[in-house]
Amino acid sequence: MGHAAEGGGPSLSTAFRRARGGVVAASFHVVEVELLRSLVGQLLELVRDDPADLKAGDRWAAELGLADEAPSRPTDPVLLRLFPDGYREDTEAASDFRRFTERGLRDRKAATAATVLASLATADGVQPAKNREKIRIELDQAESEAWLRTLTDLRLALGTRLGVTDSDEDEWLSLDENDPRRHVHDVYDWLGWVQETLVRTLSSALE
């Protein structure tokens, strides 16, 4: 992907900005929309409940924290980053915290990811995408907040999988152009730039 004229980040057709009617809008290249739909879809699958659906009574008990067993601590570092321990020094308290909170947190993350997917699915031009170079995305306040949360989750997931740290930018830039890790890191940076423009647009409305 290329780079934006402002801020040096990977480019969108246009950054998020405030449009008529108070909505937040941006124009994405078709390939960017397809990338977002793929990433958010994968995130949704990652955070949603076990496909073996609970019975109504079991789900009600789980949501109240009254299930017989607490959810097991994730072994996948990405899931552990998305659903961290509530208490690092007390395993029993951490288990209780996870029992009371994890299901609700999973449901909320899944709901926000689904909102993002829905906004991408209804975007102007998604259906006839083959004949379009750019696709306009318009978000209301609720959708904007869902995008912010989901972009955060995507960057946490990618950053954890890559092992990104605060001071390793030069290491990523030094990787060979054909190294798949560099391409994933480019996506990580691009998502950060998308998020930054959205945050800036929403903040400007409060000034």
KAGILIN-V928054 format. One record per residue. RES is the residue in one small letter. D_FIRST is the distance of its C-alpha to the first C-alpha in Angstrom with 2 decimals. Layout:
RES_D_FIRST / RES_D_FIRST
This chain:
m_0.00 / g_3.76 / h_6.83 / a_9.72 / a_12.99 / e_14.88 / g_14.74 / g_11.87 / g_9.64 / p_6.15 / s_7.14 / l_9.33 / s_11.62 / t_14.20 / a_14.82 / f_17.67 / r_20.95 / r_24.57 / a_25.63 / r_29.11 / g_31.25 / g_29.76 / v_26.77 / v_23.30 / a_20.70 / a_17.03 / s_15.28 / f_12.34 / h_10.73 / v_12.71 / v_10.17 / e_9.50 / v_13.29 / e_13.82 / l_11.78 / l_13.84 / r_16.95 / s_16.64 / l_16.16 / v_18.88 / g_21.09 / q_21.00 / l_21.82 / l_24.65 / e_26.09 / l_25.97 / v_27.88 / r_30.28 / d_33.84 / d_35.19 / p_35.37 / a_39.13 / d_39.91 / l_42.60 / k_45.84 / a_46.35 / g_48.82 / d_46.69 / r_43.66 / w_45.92 / a_47.27 / a_43.86 / e_42.61 / l_45.76 / g_45.29 / l_48.40 / a_47.06 / d_49.02 / e_46.14 / a_43.21 / p_39.71 / s_39.14 / r_36.89 / p_33.45 / t_32.94 / d_29.18 / p_27.69 / v_25.03 / l_27.87 / l_29.94 / r_27.27 / l_27.07 / f_30.87 / p_32.27 / d_35.95 / g_37.94 / y_40.30 / r_39.34 / e_42.90 / d_44.72 / t_43.81 / e_46.35 / a_45.12 / a_41.50 / s_42.59 / d_44.43 / f_41.52 / r_39.20 / r_41.89 / f_42.12 / t_38.47 / e_36.03 / r_36.70 / g_36.32 / l_33.08 / r_31.67 / d_32.83 / r_31.23 / k_27.81 / a_28.07 / a_29.19 / t_26.35 / a_23.78 / a_25.81 / t_25.77 / v_21.98 / l_22.03 / a_24.79 / s_23.01 / l_20.04 / a_22.67 / t_24.54 / a_21.74 / d_22.51 / g_21.32 / v_20.37 / q_23.29 / p_22.81 / a_19.02 / k_19.33 / n_20.63 / r_18.22 / e_14.87 / k_14.81 / i_16.70 / r_18.65 / i_19.30 / e_22.58 / l_23.95 / d_27.47 / q_28.51 / a_28.92 / e_25.58 / s_23.88 / e_25.69 / a_24.72 / w_21.01 / l_21.55 / r_23.47 / t_21.19 / l_18.05 / t_20.33 / d_21.42 / l_18.01 / r_17.10 / l_20.60 / a_20.28 / l_17.05 / g_18.29 / t_21.65 / r_20.56 / l_18.58 / g_21.39 / v_19.49 / t_21.94 / d_22.15 / s_22.43 / d_20.25 / e_17.05 / d_18.18 / e_18.70 / w_15.15 / l_13.98 / s_16.78 / l_15.80 / d_15.34 / e_11.97 / n_13.49 / d_14.67 / p_13.65 / r_14.31 / r_11.55 / h_8.97 / v_11.10 / h_11.28 / d_7.61 / v_8.42 / y_11.64 / d_10.48 / w_8.50 / l_11.78 / g_13.74 / w_12.39 / v_13.16 / q_16.46 / e_17.25 / t_17.10 / l_19.25 / v_21.68 / r_22.05 / t_22.80 / l_25.32 / s_26.89 / s_27.45 / a_29.66 / l_31.94 / e_32.59
